[in-house]
Amino acid sequence: MGCSGCRVRLNFGKALSRVSVFLAMVLIFTYFFYCLTGFCDSVPRTLYSQGALEGDYDTLDDRRRILEERGPRLFPPRNRTASADAQQVDAAGGLARRMSEPEGAPSNGIPVSNTFGTKRFPQAIIIGVKKGGTRALLEFLRIHPDVRAFGAEPHFFDRFYDKGLEWYRNLMPRTLDGQITMEKTPSYFVTKEAPGRVCTMNCRTKLIVVVRDPVTRAVSDYTQTLSKNPGLPSFQSLALKNSSTGLVDTTWSAVRIGLYAKHLENWLQHFPLSHFLFVSGERLVSDPAGEMGRVQDFLGLKRVVSDKHFYFNQTKGFPCLKKPEGSSRPRCLGKSKGRPHPQIPSEVLQRLRDFYRPFNHQFYQMSGQDFGWD
């Protein structure tokens, strides 16, 4: 009788153990099932503190930078350059696919919650000019905690307008109340259709134009193209229709972009002059804090970006951002910036200065600023 009771208790214990194992397996299976279906990623999680965001780039870059610092094995090292940004957006198909993904979709295999703030149309756009200093201006602005900007050039109002305004809005980073959404695409300034399209979005948009001596700008433009295409004809053969007559070829984009007065006339048909801020590319190099003060005032921002944020890099020949707190090194623009210019015959440069002089004076009158290029 006693042995029979032992056997009953033993069998009961085995059955209970099997039921426990079965229930544990059900729970584990249920957990993996929900994780595979994305349920585990639906709960917002904090990946960074507010202090980590202050003075950094846009939200997505902030998150990547912090993840890189905390777990270098998760991401390969990446140097952020203007050319990389341009490649990111020029692949329009890839951009469109990313925009079609549901909000909060995992990126690079790591779930990142992106549910804070609102995606808005830009309240301010840097519309020009190419090789004027637009990348430097945008990077300087992104130090400000109340500025959030799309890092690449979206080219919406000149190349991708057919994708629609909602597609464009979805490109923008999320912003909180009191923050400004911005983007920069220098080709907008020279695109005939761009002013009307921007006004269709919002005729109260603030417009920033970074301008530079058009002769120096043309040489810089040529230098950039030459670095990508070493077989390019000489500067003088492109800039002049005929070397003997010295007639300037305005069909060459490097020359045409510098006709600032002509391009501004197109924009003034849709926007009042009060909506523009003209930033000197030369002063952005010689006095970055002073120019940034004007920009912050124009945008209605508190003057946060100041002298303490800059130092002059003698090698590159332009200002860089001092090392931010928590970073291992200061931030300079990529090596594509500050390239040495090729030697151009002095008579060719003088011919271009003579050509641009009346257009420069017209631009001074229209903008109300004398940039001193003559």
PLY file of the C-alpha trace (Angstrom):
ply
format ascii 1.0
element vertex 374
property float x
property float y
property float z
element edge 373
property int vertex1
property int vertex2
end_header
0.00 0.00 0.00
2.79 2.42 0.92
4.73 1.55 -2.23
1.60 2.05 -4.30
1.21 5.57 -2.87
4.84 6.31 -3.70
4.26 5.30 -7.31
1.17 7.55 -7.51
3.11 10.52 -6.12
6.02 9.79 -8.48
3.75 9.61 -11.54
1.99 12.81 -10.46
5.36 14.56 -10.11
6.43 13.45 -13.58
3.14 14.64 -15.08
3.47 18.01 -13.33
7.03 18.37 -14.62
5.91 17.61 -18.17
3.09 20.17 -17.94
5.56 22.81 -16.66
7.92 22.12 -19.55
5.03 22.29 -22.00
3.79 25.63 -20.61
7.33 27.04 -20.69
7.68 26.02 -24.34
4.33 27.65 -25.16
5.43 30.89 -23.49
8.77 30.88 -25.33
7.09 30.15 -28.65
4.56 32.94 -28.05
7.34 35.42 -27.21
9.31 34.64 -30.38
6.15 34.77 -32.48
5.28 38.28 -31.29
8.87 39.48 -31.71
9.00 38.17 -35.27
5.75 39.95 -36.09
7.18 43.26 -34.78
5.12 43.54 -31.61
8.24 43.79 -29.45
9.36 46.91 -31.38
6.08 48.78 -31.01
6.89 50.11 -27.56
8.93 53.37 -27.70
12.29 53.13 -26.05
14.77 55.87 -25.18
18.10 55.54 -26.96
19.55 58.86 -25.95
19.19 61.68 -23.49
18.12 65.19 -24.33
21.59 66.45 -23.51
23.07 64.23 -26.17
21.00 65.96 -28.83
22.08 69.48 -28.04
24.52 70.84 -30.60
24.43 67.78 -32.81
23.14 67.10 -36.30
19.57 66.09 -37.15
17.63 63.46 -35.24
18.55 60.46 -37.39
22.23 61.37 -37.40
22.14 61.93 -33.63
20.85 58.42 -33.09
23.39 56.86 -35.43
26.24 58.77 -33.82
25.24 57.64 -30.32
24.81 54.04 -31.45
28.26 54.20 -33.06
29.80 55.47 -29.82
28.04 52.90 -27.63
28.44 49.92 -29.92
31.01 50.36 -32.72
30.40 46.81 -33.88
26.82 47.69 -34.84
27.83 50.25 -37.44
30.97 50.57 -39.55
32.74 53.96 -39.18
31.28 56.56 -41.48
32.60 59.94 -42.50
29.83 62.36 -43.26
30.51 64.43 -46.38
28.49 66.57 -48.73
29.13 64.14 -51.59
27.82 61.22 -49.53
24.71 63.21 -48.73
24.18 64.01 -52.38
24.55 60.35 -53.35
22.00 59.46 -50.70
19.29 61.56 -52.31
20.28 61.27 -55.94
19.31 57.60 -55.67
15.67 58.59 -55.95
14.43 55.05 -56.07
16.07 54.20 -52.76
14.68 57.33 -51.17
11.19 56.55 -52.36
11.42 53.05 -50.91
12.50 54.40 -47.55
9.66 56.88 -47.55
7.16 54.10 -48.24
8.24 52.12 -45.17
5.89 52.34 -42.18
6.73 54.76 -39.39
9.07 53.24 -36.84
10.30 50.52 -39.20
13.63 49.01 -38.10
16.73 50.52 -39.75
19.91 48.52 -40.33
18.39 45.68 -38.32
18.12 47.75 -35.14
14.68 48.93 -34.00
14.63 52.68 -33.38
11.56 54.46 -32.08
10.87 57.65 -34.05
7.57 58.81 -32.65
8.50 62.14 -31.06
7.71 65.44 -32.76
6.05 66.17 -36.08
7.22 66.15 -39.69
6.64 69.62 -41.13
7.33 71.43 -44.37
10.50 73.57 -44.11
9.92 77.04 -42.72
13.27 78.09 -44.21
15.26 76.87 -47.22
18.84 77.55 -48.28
18.20 77.95 -52.01
21.66 78.84 -53.28
24.21 79.14 -54.56
26.31 76.16 -55.58
29.92 76.47 -54.33
28.93 79.54 -52.33
29.22 78.01 -48.86
25.78 76.43 -48.43
27.10 73.22 -46.85
29.12 75.17 -44.28
26.11 77.32 -43.42
23.85 74.32 -42.92
26.37 72.52 -40.71
26.90 75.67 -38.63
23.13 76.06 -38.24
22.71 72.50 -37.08
24.64 73.33 -33.92
21.54 75.26 -32.85
19.19 73.14 -30.71
16.14 74.74 -32.36
17.15 73.82 -35.92
16.47 70.45 -37.51
17.50 69.96 -41.13
17.46 67.22 -43.73
21.16 66.49 -44.23
21.19 65.64 -47.92
19.95 67.84 -50.77
16.38 66.65 -51.51
16.14 68.44 -54.90
12.36 68.32 -54.60
11.53 71.63 -56.31
13.81 70.98 -59.29
14.06 67.20 -59.83
11.45 65.30 -57.83
8.47 67.65 -57.80
6.26 65.03 -59.43
6.52 62.89 -56.29
4.22 65.32 -54.49
4.35 67.51 -51.40
3.52 64.68 -49.01
6.60 62.77 -50.20
8.66 65.91 -49.60
7.25 66.45 -46.10
8.03 62.86 -45.16
11.71 63.47 -45.97
11.97 66.06 -43.22
13.18 65.25 -39.70
10.70 65.39 -36.86
10.63 68.65 -34.91
9.20 69.72 -31.59
7.26 72.92 -30.95
9.59 75.90 -31.26
12.03 74.15 -33.58
12.58 75.10 -37.24
12.64 72.61 -40.11
15.16 73.41 -42.85
16.71 71.99 -46.00
19.24 73.18 -48.54
19.40 72.62 -52.29
21.58 75.25 -54.04
20.20 74.52 -57.52
16.80 75.95 -56.54
18.13 79.48 -57.03
18.84 78.90 -60.73
15.78 76.75 -61.49
13.06 78.70 -63.30
10.14 76.69 -61.88
11.39 76.57 -58.29
10.01 79.91 -56.98
6.43 79.17 -58.01
6.65 75.65 -56.61
8.02 76.81 -53.26
5.28 79.44 -53.08
2.67 76.74 -53.77
3.91 75.00 -50.64
4.10 78.20 -48.56
4.59 81.76 -49.79
5.83 82.75 -46.33
8.87 80.47 -46.51
12.11 82.21 -45.51
14.79 81.98 -48.19
18.55 82.09 -47.61
21.00 82.69 -50.46
24.73 82.30 -49.84
26.57 84.28 -52.52
30.24 84.54 -53.39
32.38 86.45 -55.88
31.04 84.94 -59.13
34.52 84.62 -60.64
35.91 82.71 -57.65
32.69 80.70 -57.51
33.05 79.69 -61.20
36.64 78.53 -60.64
35.56 76.55 -57.58
32.74 74.98 -59.58
35.18 74.00 -62.33
37.63 72.59 -59.74
34.95 70.32 -58.31
33.98 69.03 -61.76
37.64 68.56 -62.71
38.20 66.38 -59.64
35.50 64.02 -60.91
36.46 64.26 -64.57
40.22 64.79 -65.03
39.80 64.90 -68.81
37.76 68.10 -68.67
38.79 70.87 -71.12
40.61 73.88 -69.72
38.71 76.52 -67.76
39.34 79.22 -70.36
38.09 77.07 -73.23
34.80 76.53 -71.38
34.39 80.08 -70.05
35.11 81.87 -73.35
33.40 81.24 -76.66
36.44 82.54 -78.50
39.77 83.27 -76.90
40.62 85.99 -79.43
37.38 87.96 -78.96
37.08 87.19 -75.23
33.32 86.66 -75.52
32.05 84.93 -72.37
29.99 81.79 -72.84
26.90 82.21 -70.65
25.58 78.78 -71.66
28.21 77.17 -69.42
26.54 76.55 -66.06
29.60 77.63 -64.08
29.29 81.08 -65.65
25.48 81.26 -65.73
25.05 80.55 -61.99
26.99 83.73 -61.18
24.36 85.98 -62.82
22.74 86.49 -59.43
20.62 89.47 -60.46
18.93 87.50 -63.25
18.07 84.61 -60.96
16.84 86.93 -58.19
14.46 88.64 -60.62
12.74 85.29 -61.11
12.32 84.76 -57.36
11.05 88.29 -56.73
8.04 87.55 -58.93
6.80 85.22 -56.18
8.41 86.41 -52.92
8.99 89.90 -51.44
12.58 90.95 -50.75
11.88 90.81 -47.00
11.69 87.01 -47.25
15.34 86.77 -48.38
18.58 86.81 -46.46
21.75 87.15 -48.53
24.74 85.66 -46.77
28.27 86.56 -47.83
30.29 83.43 -48.58
33.47 85.43 -47.97
32.36 86.66 -44.54
31.17 83.16 -43.65
34.88 82.26 -43.85
36.42 85.40 -42.34
33.76 86.03 -39.66
31.54 82.96 -39.28
30.10 84.04 -35.94
29.09 87.45 -37.34
27.30 85.98 -40.34
25.68 83.32 -38.18
24.36 86.07 -35.93
22.57 87.61 -38.91
21.19 84.23 -39.95
19.87 83.46 -36.48
18.20 86.87 -36.27
16.57 86.34 -39.67
15.19 82.97 -38.57
13.92 84.38 -35.28
16.29 82.22 -33.26
18.15 83.02 -30.08
21.83 83.71 -30.81
23.29 80.40 -29.69
25.95 79.86 -32.39
28.83 82.22 -31.59
32.62 82.66 -31.61
33.07 79.89 -29.06
31.97 77.30 -31.65
34.61 78.05 -34.31
38.31 77.85 -34.96
40.15 78.57 -38.22
41.75 75.58 -39.92
44.91 76.87 -41.59
45.29 73.77 -43.76
41.80 73.90 -45.25
41.60 77.68 -45.25
38.17 77.96 -43.66
36.58 77.73 -40.20
35.76 74.44 -38.53
33.57 73.62 -35.57
35.36 73.10 -32.27
35.21 69.70 -30.66
31.75 69.27 -29.16
31.39 67.87 -25.66
31.59 64.10 -25.71
33.29 63.98 -29.13
36.83 62.85 -29.81
37.67 65.43 -32.46
36.54 68.74 -33.98
34.24 68.80 -37.00
35.42 70.09 -40.36
33.76 69.78 -43.72
34.89 66.89 -45.92
38.08 66.84 -47.93
36.07 67.81 -51.02
35.91 71.30 -49.46
38.86 73.63 -49.66
40.47 72.06 -52.73
43.32 74.10 -54.23
42.21 75.83 -57.43
44.06 75.32 -60.72
46.07 78.16 -62.18
43.87 80.26 -64.50
45.44 82.89 -66.82
45.04 86.33 -65.27
43.62 87.80 -68.50
40.80 85.20 -68.44
39.93 86.06 -64.83
39.99 89.78 -65.66
37.69 89.22 -68.63
35.22 87.48 -66.35
35.42 90.28 -63.77
34.63 92.82 -66.47
31.74 90.66 -67.66
30.20 90.23 -64.19
30.65 93.85 -63.03
27.32 95.26 -64.29
25.43 92.20 -63.06
27.10 92.50 -59.65
26.08 96.16 -59.35
22.53 95.29 -60.30
22.53 92.58 -57.65
23.86 95.02 -55.03
20.96 97.36 -55.77
18.36 94.62 -55.74
19.60 93.00 -52.50
20.48 96.26 -50.74
23.99 94.93 -49.96
27.37 95.74 -51.47
29.46 92.57 -51.36
32.60 94.31 -52.62
33.47 91.95 -55.44
34.65 94.75 -57.76
0 1
1 2
2 3
3 4
4 5
5 6
6 7
7 8
8 9
9 10
10 11
11 12
12 13
13 14
14 15
15 16
16 17
17 18
18 19
19 20
20 21
21 22
22 23
23 24
24 25
25 26
26 27
27 28
28 29
29 30
30 31
31 32
32 33
33 34
34 35
35 36
36 37
37 38
38 39
39 40
40 41
41 42
42 43
43 44
44 45
45 46
46 47
47 48
48 49
49 50
50 51
51 52
52 53
53 54
54 55
55 56
56 57
57 58
58 59
59 60
60 61
61 62
62 63
63 64
64 65
65 66
66 67
67 68
68 69
69 70
70 71
71 72
72 73
73 74
74 75
75 76
76 77
77 78
78 79
79 80
80 81
81 82
82 83
83 84
84 85
85 86
86 87
87 88
88 89
89 90
90 91
91 92
92 93
93 94
94 95
95 96
96 97
97 98
98 99
99 100
100 101
101 102
102 103
103 104
104 105
105 106
106 107
107 108
108 109
109 110
110 111
111 112
112 113
113 114
114 115
115 116
116 117
117 118
118 119
119 120
120 121
121 122
122 123
123 124
124 125
125 126
126 127
127 128
128 129
129 130
130 131
131 132
132 133
133 134
134 135
135 136
136 137
137 138
138 139
139 140
140 141
141 142
142 143
143 144
144 145
145 146
146 147
147 148
148 149
149 150
150 151
151 152
152 153
153 154
154 155
155 156
156 157
157 158
158 159
159 160
160 161
161 162
162 163
163 164
164 165
165 166
166 167
167 168
168 169
169 170
170 171
171 172
172 173
173 174
174 175
175 176
176 177
177 178
178 179
179 180
180 181
181 182
182 183
183 184
184 185
185 186
186 187
187 188
188 189
189 190
190 191
191 192
192 193
193 194
194 195
195 196
196 197
197 198
198 199
199 200
200 201
201 202
202 203
203 204
204 205
205 206
206 207
207 208
208 209
209 210
210 211
211 212
212 213
213 214
214 215
215 216
216 217
217 218
218 219
219 220
220 221
221 222
222 223
223 224
224 225
225 226
226 227
227 228
228 229
229 230
230 231
231 232
232 233
233 234
234 235
235 236
236 237
237 238
238 239
239 240
240 241
241 242
242 243
243 244
244 245
245 246
246 247
247 248
248 249
249 250
250 251
251 252
252 253
253 254
254 255
255 256
256 257
257 258
258 259
259 260
260 261
261 262
262 263
263 264
264 265
265 266
266 267
267 268
268 269
269 270
270 271
271 272
272 273
273 274
274 275
275 276
276 277
277 278
278 279
279 280
280 281
281 282
282 283
283 284
284 285
285 286
286 287
287 288
288 289
289 290
290 291
291 292
292 293
293 294
294 295
295 296
296 297
297 298
298 299
299 300
300 301
301 302
302 303
303 304
304 305
305 306
306 307
307 308
308 309
309 310
310 311
311 312
312 313
313 314
314 315
315 316
316 317
317 318
318 319
319 320
320 321
321 322
322 323
323 324
324 325
325 326
326 327
327 328
328 329
329 330
330 331
331 332
332 333
333 334
334 335
335 336
336 337
337 338
338 339
339 340
340 341
341 342
342 343
343 344
344 345
345 346
346 347
347 348
348 349
349 350
350 351
351 352
352 353
353 354
354 355
355 356
356 357
357 358
358 359
359 360
360 361
361 362
362 363
363 364
364 365
365 366
366 367
367 368
368 369
369 370
370 371
371 372
372 373
